């Protein structure tokens, strides 16, 4: 059994959000540059150039990539041989988020859904925990802006709609979103499971290295096909037209009930913010 003080979790969460909000990942930056090379629209190329320059300045000045620094989403894979000591794990996560958004001067966007009263420190966070073998803890911070989150959708398809229905649902979600999620987007997809699990898979898929194909060859082929179909929509960077509507499509799947075919699509903006660490 390995003991980990929760203050280490707090410090790690703090550092990850401080970095994620200001420093775009090299995986995303490489795809933006690739898009700039292949984009056919002059407007699209200009937008991509501005996005790349914005990312450069944000990192150099340690300023937010976007004014919407998102709702704090945390994924944790906790080794079953880990014992947390020194306090409450959940509170340590919240403290890390709170400290990052205050010290980073990031926008506090979290409020009660009906009364609309702001918590003023961007907590509570959305936390997903999974128990895995081992004695380490993997933490991923994923600030999620709501320009893209609002464009997400859950489709409860019938089994008879099959893979063609799945493809249509995903492409239609992107088409309906248009320029609202600040394209070029990353399209996260969850297929199977239950309604809520499909949505969680779609969100989790966005934490994968951007553009890295699924390890499942069937899903990898589907990702490539969907990326081509989505980029053929002509929405383009920031919705101004072009051939770079999406940077990548990421799919996760889970076995489901014989009577169902859930398909969740979680849209991610061009920033595709995510940072990870292992303790």
N, C-alpha and C positions, 0 to 999 in steps of 0.2 A: 504494500500500500504506500502510495506517494502522497505526501501532504503538500498542498499548495495554499498559500495565504491568499485570501480574497483581495488583498490590496494589490497583488500582482495582476489579478484580473482587472481591477479598476484602472491601474496604470496602463495596461495593454489596450483596453477599450478606449481610454483617453487618447493615446498615441495614434491608434488606428483611425479614429474619427478626425483628429487634427490633420492627418495626412490625406485621408480619403476626400475630404471636402476641398482640398487645395491642390492636390497633385494627381493628375490623370495618370492612369496606368499605362505602361509602355505598350501593353497589348492593344488598348483602345487607340492610342496615338498612332501606332503602326497602321491600323485599319483606316483611320482618318486620312493618313498620308497616301495609302493605297487608293482610297476613294478619290482623292485629289488628282491622282495620276490618270484614273480611268473615267472620271466624270465628264460627260459630253456637254453639259449645259454650262454656259458662261456664268450664269447666276449661281449655279450649284458650285462651281469651282471657287467663286468669290466667297461664298458662305463657308465652304470647307477651309479656305485659307484663313478666314477670320476666326473660325473655331480653333484651329491649330495655334494661331497667334495668341488667342485668349488663354489657351491652356499653358502656353509658354510663360506668359506674364503672371498667371495665377501661381504657378510653381515658383517662379523667381521671387515674387513679392510675398509669398505665402498668404495669398488672398483666395477667397472662395472661387471655384470654377464658375459657379452660378449663384445668383442671389438666393435661389431656393436651395438651401442646404439640407432640405428634406426631413423626413421622419427617420429617426434612427432605427435601423433594422440590424439585429445581431444574430448571427448563426453560430452555435457552439457545438462542437463534437467533443464530448467529455469521456475520457477513458474510464472504464469501470473500476480501475484500480486507483482512482484519484479520490482523495479525501480533502475537502475544502475546510480550511480553518481560519480563524480570525474574524469571523463575522458572517453576515448574510450575503450569499452569492448574488442574489437578485439585486440587493441594494448596492452592492459593489459595481454591478453593471450600470445601474442608474446613475451612480456617482461619477463614473467614468464619462458617460454621455453628458451629464450636467456640466462637468468641468470643461470638457472639450468645447461645448457650444458657448460657454461663458468666456473662457480664455481666448477662444478663436474669434470672438465677436460674430459668431454665426447666427443667422436669423432663427429666432425661436418661433416655430410654426405650429406647435402642438397645443390643442385646446380641447375642451369637452365638446362632444359632437352636437349636443342640442342647445346647451346654454351658451356655447361659443366663448368660453372664458379661457384665456391663454394661461398655460402653466408657467410661462416666462423662462423656462430653461430647457425646452425641447424634450422633456420627459413627460410621461413614461415612454420607454423604448419598446419596440416589438422584438421579442426574444424567442428564438427557436432553439431548443436543446435536443441533442440526440446522444444516447449512450452508445459508446463504441468500445471495442477491446483496447487495452493498453493503459498507460499511466501518464498520458499527455492530454493537453486541452488545445484544440484548434479553434480560433476565434476569427470570424469574418465580420467586418463592419461594412454595412451597405446603406449609406444615406439615400433615401428614396424620395425624389421630388414628386409632386402630385400632378404636374402637367402631364407626365407620362402615366402615373398610377391611375389617374382618372380615365384613361383610355383602355384600361384592362377589361377583360371580359371572361365570363364563365359560360361555356356552352355545354348543356346536358343533351348530347346527341343520342339517338337511338342506335343500337348495334347495326341495324340495316344500312345506316348511312356510311359505315365503313371508313376506310382510309381516305376516300375521295371527299367524304363529308368533313373529315378532320382537316384536310388541306383547305377546303373552301372556308371553313370557320376561321382558320388562322389568317388567311389572306384577307378575308372580309373584315376582320378586326382591324388590320392595318389600314385597309382602304377607308374605313369609316373614321379612323383616327386622323387621317390626313396629316396636316402640319401641326396639330395640337401637341403631340408628345415631343416636339423639338427634334425632328429627324436630322441626320440619320440615326435610326433607332437600333437597339438590340431587342430582339423579340424572344422573350422567355416563354416556353410552352411546357405545360404539364398534361400528360395524357394518362387517363385511368385513375385508379384509386376511388376515392369519394370526392364529393364536391370540394370540401375544404382542403383535402390532401392534394388534389390536382392544382389548386391555387398555390399551395405552399411549394410544390415542385416547380411550378412556373417561376416563382420568385427565386427559389434556390438556384435554378439554372443560370440566372443572371450573374452569379458569383463565380462561374467558371471563367477561366482565361478566355478573353473575348476572341471569338472566331475559332477556338479549338473544337474540332469535331467531337461528337459523342463517341465513346468507346464502343457503343453498339453500332455495327456497320449498317443495320437497317435504319436506325435513327440518323446516322451520319448522312446517308443518302437522302433521307427526307429533309434534313436541314439544308443541304445544298439545293435541292429542288425548290424548297420554299423560298430560300433567299433569292433565287433567280426570279421566281414568280412575283415576289414582293417588289424587287427592284424594277420589274417591268411595269409596275403601276404608274410610274412617272411622277410620284409625289415629290421626290428629291429633297435635298438639304433644306431644312426649315420650311418645307412645303412649297418652295418656289419653283419646283419642277426640276427633273433631272433623273439620272440613273442610279443615284446612291441614296435610296430611301432607307435601307437597312445595312448595318455593318455585319450583322450575324444573326443567325437563328439558333437558339439553344433549346434542346428538347430533353426532358426527362419523362420516364414512364413508370407505371406501377400496375400490377394486376388489378382488375376491377370485377364488378359483379356481372353475371351473365346477361342481366337486363339493361346494362348501362354502358355509356361511352363518354365519360366526362372529358372535356377539353378546356383547359384554362390557358389564357394568354395574358402574360404580364409584360406590359410595354416598358422599355427603359430608354431614356433620352440619350443623346449623343455622348454625355459625360460618362455614363456607365460606371459610376463610382463603386469601387469595392477594394478593400485592403484586408489582408489576412496575416495572422501570426500564430505560432505554436509555442505554448509554454509547458 
